[in-house]
Amino acid sequence: MDYYLYLYYVRNASVAEMIFRSLDIITIVVPAALPAAMTIGTVYSQSRLKKLKIFCISPPRINVCGKIKLACFDKYAPRHLI
């Protein structure tokens, strides 16, 4: 991005045009890198959970589980379901 700013500076472009073009480049790059960043974060989280002997069969659920504050279990629930 610095290279593009340098080119606009050399060509005597206005500051507004330089800012607009820089933001345009950012919007092109960010969506392409976002899925890769999310995947890297999920893989890292999964490896940390494995060290604690917590296994997840659905890695995309790790992002959702980060928001959970309380989990309740009822060991007699299957008996009450009719």
C-alpha positions as CSV (number, residue, x, y, z in Angstrom):
1,M,0.0,0.0,0.0
2,D,2.9,2.3,0.6
3,Y,4.0,1.9,-2.9
4,Y,0.6,3.0,-4.2
5,L,0.7,6.1,-1.9
6,Y,4.2,6.8,-3.2
7,L,2.9,6.6,-6.8
8,Y,0.0,9.0,-6.1
9,Y,2.4,11.4,-4.4
10,V,4.8,11.4,-7.3
11,R,1.9,12.0,-9.7
12,N,0.7,15.0,-7.5
13,A,-2.6,13.4,-6.6
14,S,-4.7,15.1,-4.0
15,V,-4.7,13.9,-0.4
16,A,-8.4,13.0,-0.7
17,E,-7.8,10.8,-3.7
18,M,-4.8,9.1,-2.0
19,I,-7.0,8.3,1.1
20,F,-9.9,7.1,-1.1
21,R,-7.6,4.8,-3.2
22,S,-5.9,3.4,0.0
23,L,-9.3,2.5,1.5
24,D,-10.3,0.9,-1.8
25,I,-7.2,-1.3,-1.7
26,I,-7.9,-2.3,2.0
27,T,-11.5,-3.3,1.1
28,I,-10.1,-5.6,-1.7
29,V,-7.5,-7.2,0.5
30,V,-9.4,-7.7,3.8
31,P,-12.2,-10.1,2.6
32,A,-9.6,-12.4,1.0
33,A,-7.6,-12.7,4.2
34,L,-10.4,-12.9,6.7
35,P,-11.3,-16.6,6.1
36,A,-7.6,-17.6,6.4
37,A,-7.3,-15.6,9.7
38,M,-10.5,-17.3,11.1
39,T,-9.2,-20.7,10.2
40,I,-5.8,-20.1,11.8
41,G,-7.5,-18.9,15.0
42,T,-9.8,-22.0,15.1
43,V,-6.9,-24.4,14.5
44,Y,-4.8,-22.7,17.3
45,S,-7.8,-22.8,19.6
46,Q,-8.4,-26.5,18.8
47,S,-4.7,-27.3,19.6
48,R,-5.0,-25.5,23.0
49,L,-8.1,-27.4,23.8
50,K,-6.5,-30.7,22.9
51,K,-3.7,-30.0,25.4
52,L,-6.4,-29.8,28.1
53,K,-7.9,-33.1,26.8
54,I,-11.0,-31.3,25.5
55,F,-11.9,-32.7,22.1
56,C,-14.2,-30.9,19.6
57,I,-15.7,-32.8,16.7
58,S,-16.9,-29.6,15.0
59,P,-14.1,-27.0,14.9
60,P,-16.4,-24.2,13.6
61,R,-18.3,-24.5,16.9
62,I,-15.3,-23.3,18.9
63,N,-16.0,-19.7,17.9
64,V,-19.6,-20.0,19.2
65,C,-18.5,-21.7,22.4
66,G,-16.3,-18.8,23.3
67,K,-19.5,-16.9,24.2
68,I,-21.0,-19.5,26.5
69,K,-21.1,-18.5,30.2
70,L,-23.0,-21.4,31.7
71,A,-23.7,-25.0,30.7
72,C,-26.3,-27.2,32.5
73,F,-26.6,-30.9,32.2
74,D,-29.4,-33.2,33.5
75,K,-28.4,-36.8,33.7
76,Y,-32.0,-37.9,34.0
77,A,-33.3,-36.0,30.9
78,P,-33.6,-39.0,28.6
79,R,-35.8,-40.8,31.1
80,H,-38.3,-37.9,31.2
81,L,-38.6,-37.6,27.4
82,I,-41.7,-39.5,26.3
